[in-house]
């Protein structure tokens, strides 16, 4: 039986460490025994971190504490935890600001067992995205009849790696890959700091056409405590946890019809399988984050402005792809030749309308309309731009560009 080791990554957040260890301890391990728990501590943190790790009682198997004498940083720390696949074959890596579902381990065993020999899989996620962090808009994946889908986005909020998956990535990583402007990676990813291991895993997946397995219901949630990549605590990435036992079903990679690319956009072949523009060479840019100069497809589905749209669709249905699949006409998503788009910053009104469509479902129309009314007031704008001068510059620049064009 596959029994992944649980690896907790920590540095200087005592409260976070106690919280994640508590959630791991209270999880369900019925039917499993001799589960290894590794607490990996980066150097330079407060002494109480080691004390918490030493006092924590683990009754389900062996507990091991790894301490780094020096502060090696988050990137090297995660890489070192991935290297533990050499000893444990399969690892579940959890940063200390996460919280696990009671049934995270059962899901980890099931997915790892199913996909362990699949060459197209680079890792398995324990969380699911409810936000497209590249576009800062809600993300809702299309359903495929199974409990998971595939996406060319690496996970850092609870991930599983097999020894084979990690070894293949490590060969790529050890070759010192360089990320350039020509890489078909989202702009925001290219700007991530050098402390990020994730952007190199991103490049690895894109260069080798690999995917992560994502659950439709999440088995981890993220408290986003202040740390290496977060200045202050945020609740923006909290998601609903799976709190019931479930026997999951998984699609073979060759048969799955719902696959998302590195920009969290549905692959063209998925549209083709549903009868949308079969065999037509098009790029999917529904969230508007793709750079036109990086993609040479003759046609595009995009929310970028087209001078001569061939077809136009609305944004009334959720998930957003359903507006194309089910033929909901409108003015927001266009199907047009690549040469008829202009790749400038998108009009904020389009983003607002997409966000409104999603938020009305979650909070109700009155909530969003009230929020919009407040944000339109002069006092709100004056206060907001006083604290966000960069955003004011962006607004002025966008208006100038729209005026010029």
N, C-alpha and C positions, 0 to 999 in steps of 0.2 A: 504493500500500500504506500502511495506517495504521502509523505508527511513533511510539508515544508517547515523549515525553521522560521521562527518569528524574530525579526531583527528590528530593534527600536533604535533610532538614530537621535542622539541628544547632545546638547552642548551647555547651554547656560540658562535653561528655563525650568526651574524646579517644579512650579505648579503644573506646567504642561506635561512634564515627565510623570508626575503622580497621576494625572488625569488619564493619560494614554495607558499606563500600566494598570490602572483600575479597570478600564474598559476591557483590556485584554484578559485580565484575571476573571472578570464576570461573564466572559463569553462562553458559548456552549462548545464542549469538546467531547460530547457523548460518543462513544465508540472509538475514541482515539486515546493513545497513551504514548509516553516517551516523546513528547513534543519539546524540541529545543527552543529556548528563549535566549537571545543574545541582546545585551544592552551595550551599544557602542557609544562611548563618550569621547567627544573631541577634547583636546587639551586646552587649558586656559580658562575653563569654566569655574563656577563656584564650587567649593568642597562639598556642599550639601547635595550636589548632583550624584556624586559617588556614594554618599551616605544613603540616599533614597534607593539607588540601585542595589546596594548591599543588603539593605533591610527588607527589600521586596521579596516575599515568599512566593515561589512558583511550584505548585504542587502537581503540575502535569508533565514534568520531565526535568531535564537538566537546565540550570540557569548559568549563563556565562557572561562575564563582564569584560569588555575590551576597553582599555583606556589608552588614549594617545597622549604621549607626554607633551607634545607641542600642538599648537592650534593649526591643524592642516586645512581648515576651511571646508565649507559644505560640499563643494565639487569633489575634492579628493576623498572626503568622508563617505559620500554615497558610493563612489567608485570602490572604495575599500570594502563596503558592505556588499556590493555586488560580487566582489571577489570571494565572498564566503560561500558561493555556490560550489567552489572547489571542495569544500569540506562537507556541506550539507545537501548538495545536489539541487535543491530548490529552496528559495528564500522569499519570505514576505517582508518587504522593507517598509517601515512605518516611521515617518518623522514624528517628533514628539508633540506637535500641535494638532495631531489627528485624533479621532475618536472612532472606535470600531463598532460595527453592528455585532450583536450577540452571535450572529451566524456567519461571520466573516471567514472562519476557518473552514467550515463545511464547503462554502463557495470556492475557497482557494484550492481545496483538494479536488473538487469536481472539475473545475476549469483546467487546472494543471494536468490532471489525468487525461482529459479529453484532447488538449492541444499540445501535449508535450513533444510530439513528433512532427508537428505542422511547421514546415519551413518558412511559411509566410508570416508567422507570428513572432514578434520581437519581444512580447511581454504581455502580461495580463493585469488589467486595472481592477482595483477594488472599489473605485469611486465612479460615479457618472457625472458628466458635466451638465449643469443646468444653465451655464453661461458660456457663450462664445467669447473667450477672453481676448481674442484677436480683434473682434469687432465691437466688444463691450455691449453685446446684445444677448437676449435670451437664446438658449439653444435647446431644441426639442427634437430628438432623433425620430425618424420614421420607424414604425413597428415592422418587424419581420416575422412574427409568429414564434420567435424563440426568446430566450432570456438575455441574450447578448447581441452586440453588433460589433463591427470592426471600424477602426478609425486610425488614420496615419498620424496620430498625435501621441507622444509618449506621456505616461502618467507619472506624476511625482507625489500624489496624495494617497499612497497605498498601492504598491505594485508588486507583482510576483515575477521572478525570473527563474528559469531552469538553468542548469549548468550549461547546456548547449546554447541557449539563447544568449547568455551572458558571454560565453567564450567568443561567439561570432562578433558581438559588438566590441569586445575588448581588442580583437585583432584590428578592427577598423579604428578604434580610439588610439591604440598604440602607434598607429601610422601617422599621428599628429595631423588630423584633418584640419583644413582651413576653411572657414566660412566666408564667402565673398558675396558681393551684391548680385552676382549671377546665379546664386543658388535659388532654387524655387522654394524658398522658405518665406513665411510671413515677415513683413518688415519688423514687427515688434520682437520676433524671435531673434533676428539678427542683432538687435540692440540689447539683448539680455547681457548682463555682465559676465565676466570671465569666471565668476564664482558658480555659474550655472553649468551643471553636467547635462541638464536636460536639452540644451540647444544642440549639443553634439550628438545626443541620441536622436534628436529630430532629424539632423542631417543624415545620420546613418540610415534611418528608416526611409527617408525620401530617396536617397541615392540607391537603395537596394529594394525599393518597392515592398516594404514590410509594414505590418499593422499591429496595433495593440487590440486586445479583446476588452470591450467595455460592457458592464452590466447595465440594463435598463433601470434597475433599482440599486441604489448605492449601498455599499458595505463599509464605507468610511465617510466621515465628514470632516471638514477642515475648519478649525477655530481661527486660523490665520493669526496666531499670536505674533507679537513683534519679534523680529529676528533678522537673519541675513538679508532677506529680500522684502521684508515688510517693516516699515518704520513704526507703525501703530497697529494695534489689533483691529481686525475687520471681520464682519459677519457676512461679507459679500459672497463667500464661497461655501456657506452652509447649505447642505442638501439633506433631503429626507432619507433616513436610514431604513434598511430592510429589517423589520423587527419580528418577522415570523419565519419559521422553518419552511423551506420550499425545495422541492426536487427540481433542479434546473434542467433545461434542455438547451442544447447547443447545435448550431449549424456547422457543417463542414465548410471550410473556406471556399471550396469550389462551388458550393450551392447557395451561399448567402447572397441575398439581393440588396442588402443595405450596407454599403461601405462608404465611409467618409474619408476625404483626403487630408493633407496637412493643414488646410485652411478651414477644416470642419465643413467642407462642401461635399454634397453627394456626388459620387463619381458619375460621369456621363453614361457608362455602361449600365448603371442602375436605372437611369432614365430610359435607356434603350430597351431594357427588359420589360419596362412598363408601357412600351409602345410610344415613347416620346422621342421624336426625331431619330429613329433608328438609323445607324450608320452615318449620321451627319457629324462632321468634325466640329464639336463645340466645347467651350470651356464653361464651367459652372462657377459663377461669381455672385451668388445671391446675397452674400453678406458684404460684397464690395471691397474686399481686402486684397485682391490679387493685383499685381502690377502688370499692366498690359504688355510691357516690353519683355517680360519673362515667359509669356505664353503665346504661341503662334497659331493657335486654333483659329480657323476662319470665322466661326460664329461664336457668339457668347450669349449666355443668360446672365444678366447682371442688373444691379440697381444703380450702376453708373449711368450717367446721362448719355444717351445716344442721339446723334443728329438725325438719323433715319431708321427708327425702329421698324422691324418687320412685323413683330407681334408684341403685345403688351399684356401684362398680368398684374393682378392686385396682390395685396398682402393680408387678406382677410382670414385665411385659413391657417391653422396651426397643425403640424409643422409647416414652415414657410414653403417648403418644396411642393406641398399639396396644391398650392395655387396654380402651379404649372401642370402638375400631374392630372388634376381634376378640372383644369380649364377655367379658372376664375379670372375673368378679364379685369383689367384695371390700368393704372398708369405707372406703377412702381418698378416692376421687374420687366425688363425688355429683352427680346430676342433680336439680335442685330449682328451685322458684320463687325468684326474686330476693328476695322479701320474707321468705323463710325462712332467709336467711343472716345471720350477724353478722360485721361487718367489723372484727374485732379481730386483734391479732397472733396468728399461727398457733402451734399447739402444736409445740414443737421436736421432739417424738417423730415427727410426720409427716415433717418434713424428714429426720430421722435414718433413717427407714425407706426413703425415696426414695434417699437417698445410699447406703444399704447395698445396695439393689438394683443400683445402678450399680457400686459399688466391688467387689462380689463378682465381677462379670464381669471387671473390670480386674485386681484384685489377688488374688482368691480369698477364700473365706469365712473361712479361718483368720486372714488379715491383718485383716479388718474386725472380727471378733469380738474379737481381741486388743486392737485399738485401743479398742473400746467398753469392754472390761473395765478398761483403764487409766484411761479418762476417768471411770469411775464411782467411782474411789477417792477418799476424802476428801482425801488429800494432793494429788492432781491438781487437784481442784476448789478447794482452798484456794489453791494456787499460781496457778491460772488467774484466779480472781476477784480476787486481790490485785493483779494487773497489769491487769485489765480490770474496774474497778468499775462502769463503765457497763453492762456485760453483766449484772452481778449485779442492778443496779436493774431491768433489763428482765425478768429472770427473776421477781423479786419482784412487779413490776407485772402480769405475765402471770398469775401464780398468783392474785393478788387479783381480777383480772378474771374468771378462770374460776370463782372461788369465788362472786363476785357473781352471775354469770349461771347 
